[in-house]
Amino acid sequence: MYIWLHYLWFYQAYNFYIISNCNKMFMIKIQLLLTLTSQLRLEPLDPCAVCLPTVQAIRGDDITVRSYKVESRITSRFAHTTVRSSVVNSGSKAQSIGFNVQIPKRAFITNFTMNVNGITFVGSVKEKTVARNLYAQARARGKAAGIVRANSQDMETFKTEVHVPPGSNIEFELHYQEMMHRRLGFYEHSLYLQPGRLVPQFQVDVYVFEPKGISMVQTPNTLGVQFTELIKVTSTKDKAHIVFKPNLQQQRKCDNCTDSAIDGIFTVKYDVTRDSNVSDGHFVHFFAPSNLSPLPKNIVFVIDVSGSMWGVKMKQTVEAMQAILDDLTVDDHFSIVDFNHNVRCWSEELVPGSSIQIADAKKYIQSIKPNGGTNINEALMRAVQMLVRASNQGLIDPRSVSMVILVSDGDPTVGEIKLSTIQKNVKRVMREEFSLFSLGIGFDVDYDFLERIAMENRGMAQRIYANHDAAEQLRTFYSQVSSPLLRRITIQFPEDSVSDVTQNRFDKYFSGSELVVAGKVLPSESNTLTSFTTASAVSRAHNHTLKPDGISVTVGTDSIAMTDGMNNHSFTWGATAEITQDGVRISIVKDSHVTVTINNNIQVMVLLHRVWKKHPVSVDFLGIYIPNDNQYSPLVHGLIGQFSREPEVSVYDIHEGVDPLKKQATMEVKGNKLQVTRGWQKDYRRDKRHGSNVYCWFIHNSGKGFIDGHYTDYIVPYLNSFLQTL
């Protein structure tokens, strides 16, 4: 965030600001009638003071803070936050009063207003280029101006200051917005609270509204144990309200203290019931499957060990790498490239993540002594060549995920040092199936460059701040990318049903994240929008011998599950999707039916029949349908398999029964004589709503004598009980 301070000398001195967020700058200009020609000199700012992670919300001596209130309203993963504060200059002299708010890096400011003694000054949003031109014009006119950059781990600091006479009343109000992103299984909304003093009216309200439903709400204890009982959460199916309202005594650090104990990040975590949202001719589709098994990984860690990494940076990188290496499994392959002015490889080839290899890699990491320059270009070239060589030689699983993770704290100083050339070189050698993730350590790193090379190569970047928890920051970032679940995901919609669709093809899906596709809905007779998702999931049959159960598919009225005894996949009926594993394909049509196809020659379809909510009698149920041309093995059995070849059946002695509409008869099958009754059965294959009537013979006594064994043998927990032990 950049803050443009443009100081003029007034009877009451005010400031002129431009603040950069993402691709826009925010500008507030306060105009007064009385101005003088003299100028106020802008003193140099202490960069260390700007970079401190703690910033008091209200600054100034002899001031009274009447209220400090924060309100966030989150609707469909979009948050609008308002911060309001009312302050009085209770001193005997004119003084400057500051208002500081830390906001998330990905948020953008939409408005800022300041009311001074009843006069309201409103800010406006300007495009970055316009704002920069205004800044240049001010400098050209000789106005004192400066650029301030404020950073913290996940926050940017909005700073403003006003000089007012004694007795003045000032009200600050800041609005900002952010799109929530799902990470590690939930959405996290963070509010930085550090009023710096006791506040008579202190309150935080977070309202969450998710039309499709809220599956969980949490408020982690991030402010201190003394505040745990003061955070109140009320929630319904689709709404939640979190309120934090400590009184003056509860805010104190101790019973007689005048300092506030409120100092930290107030966090709300929640997750939702996923489905597509359609409103006002537009749609938003959220894709976040769970219970999938991670894909194997091929990772080359590229670690900067130049002289600038000496000390705390290297110590924390080593600490983080110890934990990261422990996370690898024997199905993963990895290597380590470390570089300064030279480039070295712990192993020239990718090796499996066995305990022996991991132990050796840890020893290598611990032995590194940082020194010398920074040859980023050569290090990345070696890392990519390692992945290419392993892929060409067929040494890695074709369905695995390959990535380079770069950890660096500086600009290149050796070899190729032109950033644009390095960027082109990396893009040229990277294959479509490879990804690059960049971690920039410290404040002096060229983060823009690291972000560009990551984004161009299907990855992402993050700045890591070299403070006490840098190792934890590294591990947290790694946890976001260490569990790839799907590859080559495509989310499609029926032809002529949508337009102006955003990105709908994704290279990877990581555990706990979310893929979002939006667009316009075209006019149609149907009031539903169906999506179709395809992706590649894990299959490890080549590495393991499967327990004789093979692959199990369980279809219920609430979900569809697939397991091979080690890997589990779970889907809801809320979206159209498809997954293939070891010759078994599951195709789900949203809220309609699921088709299980085995080796392209056996097919089973299960229809979902919904009833309206709170129906007095009926419940949701399933219908199962099997085509006559399925090609079964001679060993097939079970409730379906035993009738794959129609048994010889003889029906005779047809006569009237107790119900004249239901005739009775005797059926001879499998050497048994059974009493049967004629009746109607519904076939829903063509008419899902009403079905069509078909004649059937109903067998009494739960099919005894007709099916092998007893009917309880076909209840899932006893599914194999009728088979002979081999």
C-alpha positions in Angstrom: 0.0 0.0 0.0 1.3 3.4 -0.9 0.2 6.6 1.0 0.8 9.9 -0.6 1.1 12.7 1.9 0.6 16.1 0.5 0.9 18.7 3.4 -0.3 22.2 3.1 -0.1 24.8 5.9 -3.6 25.8 7.0 -5.0 27.5 10.0 -6.0 23.9 10.7 -3.6 21.7 8.8 -4.9 18.7 6.9 -3.5 16.0 4.7 -4.0 14.9 1.1 -3.7 11.2 0.5 -3.5 8.6 -2.2 -3.5 5.0 -1.2 -2.8 2.1 -3.5 -4.7 -1.1 -3.3 -4.4 -3.7 -6.0 -4.8 -1.8 -9.3 -6.4 1.3 -7.8 -5.4 4.2 -5.6 -7.7 5.9 -3.1 -7.6 9.6 -2.9 -9.0 12.0 -0.3 -8.6 15.7 -0.6 -9.6 18.0 2.2 -10.2 21.6 1.2 -10.6 24.6 3.6 -11.5 28.1 2.9 -8.6 29.6 4.8 -5.1 28.8 3.5 -1.8 30.4 3.8 1.1 30.4 1.3 3.7 28.9 3.5 4.4 25.2 3.3 5.0 22.5 5.8 8.2 20.6 5.3 7.7 16.8 5.2 10.2 15.2 7.6 11.8 11.9 6.5 10.0 8.9 7.8 11.7 6.2 9.8 11.3 3.1 7.6 11.5 0.8 10.6 8.6 2.6 12.3 6.5 2.1 9.2 7.2 -1.6 9.1 6.3 -2.4 12.7 3.5 -5.0 12.8 1.6 -3.2 15.6 -0.1 0.1 14.7 -2.4 1.9 17.2 -5.8 2.6 15.6 -6.0 6.0 17.3 -2.9 8.1 17.9 -2.5 11.3 19.9 -2.0 12.6 23.4 -4.8 13.9 25.6 -7.6 12.6 23.4 -10.8 10.9 24.3 -12.0 8.0 22.2 -15.7 7.8 22.5 -16.3 4.8 20.3 -14.5 2.3 18.0 -16.8 0.0 16.0 -16.1 -2.5 13.3 -18.8 -4.2 11.2 -18.4 -6.8 8.5 -21.1 -8.1 6.3 -20.2 -11.2 4.3 -22.6 -12.3 1.7 -21.8 -15.2 -0.7 -18.1 -15.1 0.1 -17.9 -11.3 -0.4 -17.1 -9.1 2.6 -17.8 -5.4 3.1 -16.2 -4.0 6.2 -16.8 -0.6 7.9 -14.5 0.8 10.6 -15.9 3.8 12.5 -14.3 5.8 15.3 -15.4 8.9 17.2 -12.6 11.0 18.9 -12.4 14.3 20.9 -9.3 16.4 21.3 -9.6 16.8 25.1 -6.2 18.5 25.5 -5.6 22.3 25.9 -3.7 22.6 22.7 -4.2 22.0 19.0 -2.7 18.6 18.0 -2.5 16.0 15.3 -4.8 12.9 15.7 -4.0 9.8 13.7 -6.4 7.1 12.5 -4.7 3.9 11.4 -6.4 0.7 10.2 -4.7 -2.5 9.0 -6.6 -4.2 6.2 -6.0 -7.5 4.4 -3.6 -7.3 1.4 -6.2 -8.5 -1.0 -8.9 -6.0 0.1 -9.6 -2.7 -1.6 -10.8 0.5 -0.1 -14.1 1.8 -1.4 -14.6 4.9 0.6 -13.2 7.1 3.4 -14.9 10.0 5.1 -13.8 12.3 8.0 -16.1 14.6 9.9 -14.4 17.4 11.7 -16.6 19.6 13.9 -19.7 18.9 11.7 -18.0 19.3 8.4 -17.8 16.1 6.3 -15.0 15.4 3.9 -15.5 12.5 1.4 -12.8 10.6 -0.4 -13.0 9.3 -3.9 -11.5 6.3 -5.8 -9.1 7.0 -8.7 -7.4 4.7 -11.2 -3.8 4.2 -10.4 -2.5 6.1 -13.5 -4.7 9.1 -12.7 -3.5 9.1 -9.1 0.1 8.9 -10.1 -0.4 11.9 -12.5 -1.9 13.9 -9.6 1.0 13.0 -7.5 3.5 14.1 -10.2 1.6 17.4 -10.7 1.8 18.1 -7.0 5.5 17.5 -7.0 5.9 19.7 -10.1 4.2 22.6 -8.3 6.7 22.4 -5.5 4.4 20.9 -2.9 5.9 18.8 -0.2 5.1 15.2 -0.9 6.2 11.7 0.0 5.6 8.0 -0.5 5.2 5.8 2.5 5.1 2.0 2.2 3.6 0.0 5.0 3.8 -3.8 5.2 2.9 -6.6 7.6 2.5 -10.3 7.2 -1.1 -10.4 5.8 -2.1 -6.7 6.2 -1.6 -3.3 4.7 -1.8 -0.2 6.8 -4.2 2.7 6.0 -2.9 5.8 7.7 -4.4 9.3 8.0 -3.8 12.2 10.3 -5.7 15.5 11.1 -4.5 18.5 13.0 -7.3 20.1 15.1 -7.8 22.7 17.8 -8.8 21.7 21.4 -12.3 20.5 21.9 -12.7 19.3 18.3 -14.8 16.3 17.5 -13.6 14.0 14.8 -15.3 11.0 13.3 -13.4 8.6 11.0 -15.2 6.1 8.7 -13.4 3.6 6.4 -15.0 1.1 4.0 -13.2 -1.7 2.3 -14.2 -4.9 0.5 -12.6 -8.3 -0.2 -13.5 -11.5 -1.9 -13.1 -14.4 0.5 -10.8 -17.2 -0.7 -11.0 -20.8 0.7 -7.8 -22.2 2.1 -7.2 -25.3 4.1 -10.9 -26.1 4.2 -12.5 -22.8 5.3 -12.9 -19.1 4.6 -11.1 -16.9 7.1 -12.1 -13.3 7.8 -9.6 -11.3 9.8 -10.0 -8.0 11.6 -7.0 -6.3 13.1 -8.0 -4.8 16.5 -5.5 -2.5 18.3 -7.3 0.5 19.6 -4.3 1.5 21.7 -6.4 2.7 24.6 -9.6 1.9 26.5 -12.8 2.7 24.6 -16.2 3.2 26.3 -18.1 1.9 23.2 -16.1 -0.9 21.6 -17.9 -3.4 19.4 -17.2 -5.8 16.6 -20.0 -7.3 14.6 -19.6 -9.9 11.8 -22.7 -10.9 9.9 -22.4 -13.9 7.5 -25.1 -14.8 5.0 -24.6 -17.7 2.7 -27.9 -18.5 0.7 -26.9 -22.1 0.1 -26.2 -22.8 3.8 -23.4 -22.5 6.4 -21.8 -25.8 7.3 -19.6 -24.5 10.1 -18.6 -21.3 12.0 -15.6 -21.0 14.3 -14.0 -18.1 16.2 -10.4 -19.2 17.1 -9.0 -17.8 20.3 -6.6 -15.3 18.7 -7.1 -12.3 21.1 -6.4 -14.0 24.4 -8.1 -16.4 26.8 -9.7 -13.5 28.7 -11.8 -12.7 25.8 -13.0 -16.3 24.9 -16.3 -16.0 26.7 -17.0 -12.5 25.4 -17.2 -13.7 21.7 -20.9 -14.6 21.1 -21.9 -16.7 18.0 -25.5 -17.2 16.9 -26.2 -19.1 13.7 -29.0 -20.6 11.6 -28.9 -22.7 8.5 -27.8 -19.8 6.3 -26.9 -16.9 8.7 -24.5 -16.3 11.4 -23.8 -13.3 13.7 -20.6 -13.0 15.7 -20.4 -10.1 18.2 -17.5 -9.0 20.4 -18.5 -6.2 22.9 -16.2 -5.9 25.9 -16.9 -3.2 28.4 -14.2 -0.9 29.8 -13.2 -3.2 32.7 -13.0 -6.2 30.4 -10.7 -4.3 28.1 -8.1 -3.6 30.8 -4.9 -5.5 30.9 -5.3 -5.8 34.7 -7.9 -4.6 37.2 -6.2 -1.2 37.7 -4.5 -0.9 34.3 -5.3 2.0 32.0 -3.9 0.1 29.0 -6.1 -2.0 26.7 -5.6 -5.8 26.4 -7.2 -5.8 23.0 -4.2 -6.2 20.6 -4.4 -8.7 17.8 -6.4 -10.3 15.0 -10.1 -11.1 15.5 -10.7 -14.1 13.3 -13.9 -15.8 12.0 -13.6 -19.0 10.1 -16.5 -20.7 8.3 -17.4 -23.0 5.5 -20.5 -23.4 3.3 -22.8 -25.8 1.6 -21.6 -25.7 -1.9 -23.8 -25.3 -5.0 -24.2 -22.9 -7.9 -25.8 -19.5 -7.2 -28.0 -18.0 -10.0 -29.3 -14.5 -9.6 -30.4 -11.7 -11.9 -29.2 -13.4 -15.0 -25.8 -14.3 -13.7 -24.4 -17.4 -12.0 -21.5 -18.3 -9.7 -20.4 -22.0 -9.5 -18.3 -23.1 -6.6 -16.3 -26.4 -6.8 -14.7 -27.8 -3.7 -14.9 -31.6 -3.5 -13.7 -33.3 -0.2 -12.5 -36.7 0.9 -10.3 -37.1 -2.1 -6.9 -38.8 -1.8 -3.9 -36.6 -2.6 -2.1 -37.0 -5.9 1.6 -38.0 -5.7 4.0 -35.0 -5.9 7.3 -34.4 -7.6 8.9 -31.4 -6.0 12.2 -29.6 -6.5 13.0 -27.2 -3.7 15.2 -24.3 -4.9 16.7 -22.5 -1.9 18.6 -19.2 -1.9 21.8 -19.6 0.2 23.5 -16.3 -0.8 25.1 -14.2 1.9 22.0 -12.2 2.6 20.3 -15.3 3.9 22.9 -15.6 6.7 21.5 -15.7 10.3 17.8 -15.8 11.2 16.6 -16.2 7.6 18.6 -19.3 7.0 17.8 -20.7 10.5 14.1 -20.3 9.9 14.3 -21.8 6.4 16.1 -24.8 7.7 13.5 -25.2 10.5 10.6 -25.0 8.0 12.3 -27.5 5.6 12.6 -30.0 8.4 8.8 -30.1 8.8 8.1 -29.9 5.1 10.4 -32.9 4.3 8.6 -34.9 7.0 5.4 -34.3 5.1 6.6 -36.2 2.1 5.5 -39.8 1.5 7.1 -42.7 -0.3 4.8 -42.0 -3.3 6.3 -38.5 -3.6 9.6 -37.7 -5.4 11.8 -34.8 -4.6 15.2 -33.1 -4.7 16.9 -30.0 -3.4 18.7 -27.3 -5.4 20.6 -24.6 -3.4 22.3 -21.7 -5.0 24.3 -18.6 -4.4 26.7 -17.5 -7.2 27.0 -21.3 -7.9 24.3 -23.9 -8.2 24.4 -27.2 -6.3 22.1 -30.2 -6.3 21.6 -32.5 -3.3 20.6 -35.2 -5.8 20.8 -34.9 -9.6 17.8 -37.1 -9.9 14.4 -37.1 -8.2 14.3 -39.6 -5.4 11.3 -41.1 -3.5 10.3 -39.6 -0.1 11.5 -42.6 1.9 12.7 -42.2 5.5 16.3 -42.8 4.4 16.3 -40.1 1.7 14.5 -37.6 3.9 17.0 -38.1 6.7 19.9 -37.5 4.3 18.2 -34.4 2.8 17.7 -33.0 6.4 21.5 -33.4 7.0 22.3 -31.6 3.8 20.0 -28.7 4.6 21.5 -28.3 8.1 25.0 -28.2 6.6 24.4 -25.2 4.4 26.4 -22.1 5.1 25.1 -19.0 3.3 27.6 -16.8 1.4 28.2 -15.3 -2.0 25.8 -13.9 -4.7 22.5 -14.8 -6.2 22.2 -16.8 -9.4 18.4 -17.4 -9.7 18.3 -18.0 -13.4 20.7 -21.0 -13.4 19.1 -22.5 -10.3 15.6 -22.5 -11.8 16.9 -23.9 -15.1 18.5 -26.8 -13.2 15.3 -27.5 -11.3 13.1 -27.6 -14.4 15.6 -29.8 -16.2 15.4 -32.3 -13.4 11.6 -32.5 -13.7 11.8 -32.8 -17.5 14.4 -35.6 -17.4 12.4 -37.6 -14.8 9.3 -37.1 -17.0 11.0 -38.1 -20.2 12.5 -41.2 -18.6 9.1 -42.3 -17.3 10.3 -42.3 -13.7 7.3 -40.4 -12.4 3.6 -41.2 -12.3 1.9 -39.5 -15.3 -1.0 -38.5 -13.0 1.3 -37.0 -10.4 1.8 -33.2 -9.9 5.2 -31.7 -10.6 6.3 -28.4 -9.1 9.2 -26.1 -8.3 9.2 -24.2 -5.0 11.6 -21.2 -5.0 12.7 -19.6 -1.7 14.7 -16.4 -2.1 15.3 -13.1 -0.3 16.9 -11.0 -3.0 17.4 -9.9 -6.6 19.8 -11.8 -9.0 23.3 -10.6 -8.8 25.2 -13.3 -10.7 24.7 -14.8 -14.1 21.6 -13.6 -15.9 20.5 -10.6 -13.9 17.9 -9.0 -16.2 14.5 -9.9 -14.6 12.5 -9.9 -17.9 15.0 -12.4 -19.5 14.9 -14.7 -16.5 11.1 -14.6 -16.7 11.2 -15.6 -20.4 13.7 -18.3 -19.8 11.6 -19.9 -17.1 8.5 -19.8 -19.2 10.3 -21.3 -22.2 11.5 -24.4 -20.4 8.5 -25.0 -18.1 6.1 -27.6 -19.4 2.3 -27.2 -19.1 2.2 -29.9 -16.4 4.7 -28.1 -14.2 4.0 -25.3 -11.7 6.3 -22.8 -10.0 5.6 -21.4 -6.5 7.7 -18.5 -5.2 8.3 -17.5 -1.6 10.0 -14.1 -1.1 11.6 -13.7 2.3 12.0 -10.2 3.8 11.2 -6.6 2.8 14.0 -6.1 0.3 13.0 -8.9 -2.1 11.6 -8.0 -5.5 8.2 -9.6 -4.8 6.6 -8.3 -8.1 9.2 -10.4 -10.0 8.6 -13.5 -8.0 4.9 -13.1 -8.4 5.1 -12.7 -12.2 7.2 -15.8 -12.7 4.8 -17.8 -10.5 1.6 -16.6 -12.1 3.0 -17.2 -15.6 3.8 -20.8 -14.7 0.5 -22.0 -13.0 1.6 -21.2 -9.5 1.4 -18.4 -6.9 3.7 -16.4 -4.8 3.7 -15.2 -1.2 5.9 -12.8 0.8 7.4 -14.3 4.0 8.4 -11.8 6.6 11.6 -12.5 8.5 10.2 -12.2 12.0 9.7 -14.7 14.8 7.2 -16.9 13.0 8.8 -16.9 9.5 9.2 -20.7 9.7 5.5 -21.1 10.5 4.7 -18.8 7.5 6.7 -21.1 5.2 5.0 -24.3 6.6 1.5 -22.7 6.2 2.2 -21.8 2.6 3.5 -25.2 1.9 0.4 -26.9 3.4 -1.8 -25.0 0.9 0.0 -26.6 -2.1 1.2 -29.9 -0.6 -2.0 -31.8 -1.2 -3.0 -31.6 -4.8 -6.2 -33.6 -5.3 -7.2 -33.2 -8.9 -5.5 -32.3 -12.2 -6.8 -30.8 -15.4 -10.1 -29.8 -14.1 -12.7 -28.6 -16.6 -16.1 -27.2 -15.5 -18.5 -27.0 -18.5 -22.1 -26.1 -19.0 -24.6 -27.2 -21.6 -24.3 -25.5 -25.0 -26.3 -22.3 -25.4 -27.1 -22.1 -21.7 -24.4 -19.6 -20.6 -22.1 -16.8 -21.9 -19.2 -14.7 -20.8 -17.9 -17.5 -18.7 -14.8 -16.8 -16.6 -11.9 -19.2 -16.4 -13.3 -22.8 -16.4 -10.2 -24.8 -17.0 -7.8 -25.3 -14.0 -4.5 -27.0 -13.9 -4.8 -28.2 -10.3 -7.1 -28.3 -7.3 -5.5 -28.4 -3.8 -7.1 -29.7 -0.6 -9.1 -27.1 1.3 -9.2 -24.6 -1.6 -12.0 -23.8 -4.1 -12.5 -23.2 -7.8 -15.0 -20.5 -8.8 -16.6 -20.1 -12.3 -19.0 -17.2 -13.0 -20.9 -16.0 -16.1 -24.2 -15.0 -17.6 -27.2 -17.3 -17.9 -28.9 -17.2 -21.3 -32.7 -17.3 -21.5 -34.1 -20.8 -21.4 -37.3 -22.7 -20.6 -35.5 -24.5 -17.8 -35.1 -22.9 -14.4 -32.0 -24.9 -13.5 -28.4 -24.7 -14.6 -26.4 -27.8 -14.9 -22.6 -28.0 -14.8 -20.4 -30.9 -15.9 -17.0 -31.3 -14.2 -14.2 -33.6 -15.4 -10.8 -34.1 -13.7 -8.0 -36.6 -13.1 -7.8 -38.1 -9.7 -5.4 -40.4 -8.0 -5.1 -44.1 -8.8 -2.5 -46.1 -6.9 -3.4 -49.6 -8.0 0.0 -50.0 -9.6 1.7 -49.4 -6.2 -0.5 -51.5 -4.0 -2.3 -54.8 -4.1 -6.0 -54.2 -3.5 -7.8 -56.4 0.1 -10.3 -58.6 -2.4 -13.1 -56.0 -2.1 -11.8 -54.0 -5.1 -13.6 -50.7 -5.6 -16.8 -50.0 -3.7 -19.4 -47.5 -4.8 -22.1 -46.5 -2.3 -25.0 -44.4 -3.5 -27.3 -42.7 -0.9 -30.0 -40.1 -1.0 -27.5 -37.6 0.4 -24.2 -38.5 -1.2 -22.2 -40.8 -3.5 -19.0 -42.4 -2.1 -16.2 -44.4 -3.9 -13.4 -46.2 -2.1 -10.7 -48.8 -2.9 -10.0 -49.6 0.7 -7.3 -46.9 1.0 -8.5 -43.9 -1.0 -11.9 -42.3 -0.5 -13.9 -40.0 -2.8 -17.1 -38.4 -1.8 -19.6 -36.3 -3.8 -22.9 -34.6 -3.2 -25.9 -34.6 -5.5 -25.5 -30.8 -5.8 -23.3 -30.8 -8.9 -22.6 -32.7 -12.1 -19.3 -34.5 -12.0 -17.3 -37.5 -13.2 -14.4 -39.5 -11.8 -12.6 -42.5 -13.3 -10.4 -44.9 -11.3 -9.0 -48.3 -12.3 -11.6 -48.8 -15.0 -14.6 -47.7 -12.9 -16.3 -44.5 -14.1 -18.8 -42.6 -11.9 -20.9 -40.1 -13.8 -23.2 -37.9 -11.6 -25.9 -35.7 -13.1 -26.9 -33.0 -10.6 -30.0 -33.9 -8.5 -30.9 -36.6 -11.1 -29.0 -39.8 -11.4 -25.6 -41.5 -11.1 -24.2 -44.0 -13.6 -21.5 -46.5 -12.7 -19.7 -47.9 -15.7 -17.1 -50.8 -15.3 -14.6 -51.3 -18.1 -17.0 -49.8 -20.6 -19.1 -53.0 -20.7 -21.1 -53.1 -17.5 -23.4 -50.3 -16.4 -25.7 -49.6 -13.5 -27.9 -46.5 -13.2 -29.3 -45.2 -9.9 -32.1 -42.5 -10.1 -32.6 -40.1 -7.2 -36.3 -39.4 -6.3 -36.8 -36.3 -4.1 -40.0 -35.5 -2.3 -41.0 -32.1 -1.0 -39.7 -31.1 2.4 -41.8 -32.0 5.4 -43.8 -34.5 3.4 -46.1 -36.3 5.9 -45.5 -39.8 4.5 -42.9 -40.1 1.7 -39.1 -39.8 2.0 -36.4 -39.5 -0.7 -35.6 -42.8 -2.3 -33.4 -44.4 -5.0 -34.3 -46.5 -8.0 -31.7 -48.9 -9.6 -31.8 -49.9 -13.3 -29.6 -52.3 -15.2 -29.5 -52.7 -19.0 -29.9 -56.2 -20.5 -26.7 -56.1 -22.5 -24.2 -55.9 -19.6 -21.3 -58.3 -20.2 -20.7 -60.0 -16.8 -18.0 -62.5 -15.8 -19.1 -66.1 -15.2 -18.3 -65.6 -11.6 -20.6 -62.6 -11.1 -23.0 -62.9 -8.1 -24.7 -60.8 -5.5 -28.2 -59.4 -5.6 -27.7 -58.2 -9.2 -25.1 -60.6 -10.5 -27.1 -63.8 -9.7 -29.8 -62.7 -12.1 -27.4 -61.5 -14.8 -28.5 -64.6 -16.7 -32.3 -64.9 -16.3 -33.1 -68.1 -14.4 -35.7 -70.6 -15.7 -39.0 -69.5 -14.3 -42.4 -71.2 -14.6 -45.6 -69.5 -13.4 -48.9 -71.5 -13.3 -52.1 -71.9 -11.3 -53.0 -68.2 -11.8 -56.1 -67.4 -9.8 -58.1 -64.6 -8.2 -56.7 -63.4 -4.9 -58.1 -61.5 -1.9 -57.7 -58.3 -3.9 -59.5 -58.8 -7.3 -57.0 -56.5 -8.9 -54.1 -58.6 -7.8 -54.0 -62.1 -9.1 -52.0 -64.9 -7.4 -50.0 -67.8 -8.8 -47.4 -70.4 -8.1 -43.8 -69.7 -9.4 -41.3 -72.5 -9.8 -37.7 -71.3 -9.8 -34.4 -72.8 -8.7 -36.2 -76.0 -7.6 -38.5 -74.1 -5.3 -42.3 -73.5 -5.5 -43.2 -69.9 -4.4 -46.4 -68.1 -3.9 -46.5 -64.9 -5.9 -48.9 -62.0 -6.4 -49.4 -59.9 -9.6 -49.1 -56.1 -9.1 -47.9 -52.8 -10.5 -44.4 -51.3 -10.2 -43.2 -47.9 -11.3 -40.5 -47.5 -14.0 -39.0 -44.0 -13.7 -36.4 -44.2 -16.5 -38.5 -42.3 -19.0 -40.7 -40.3 -16.8 -38.8 -39.4 -13.7 -41.6 -37.5 -12.0 -44.6 -39.8 -12.6 -43.0 -43.0 -13.9 -44.8 -45.6 -16.0 -46.7 -48.7 -14.7 -45.3 -52.1 -15.5 -46.6 -55.5 -14.4 -44.5 -57.5 -12.0 -44.8 -60.8 -9.9 -44.1 -60.0 -6.3 -42.5 -62.8 -4.2 -43.5 -63.1 -0.6 -41.4 -63.8 2.5 -38.7 -61.3 1.4 -37.7 -63.3 -1.6 -37.0 -66.5 0.3 -36.3 -69.3 -2.2 -35.8 -66.9 -5.0 -32.6 -65.1 -3.9 -29.5 -67.0 -2.7 -29.3 -66.9 1.1 -31.4 -64.7 3.3 -32.4 -61.1 2.5 -30.3 -59.8 5.4 -27.2 -61.1 3.5 -27.7 -58.2 1.1 -27.7 -55.5 3.7 -24.4 -53.6 3.3 -22.7 -54.7 6.6 -23.3 -58.4 5.7 -22.9 -58.1 2.0 -20.5 -61.0 1.7 -22.0 -63.4 4.3 -23.7 -65.7 1.8 -20.5 -66.4 -0.1 -18.5 -69.5 0.7 -15.1 -68.9 2.4 -12.3 -69.8 0.0 
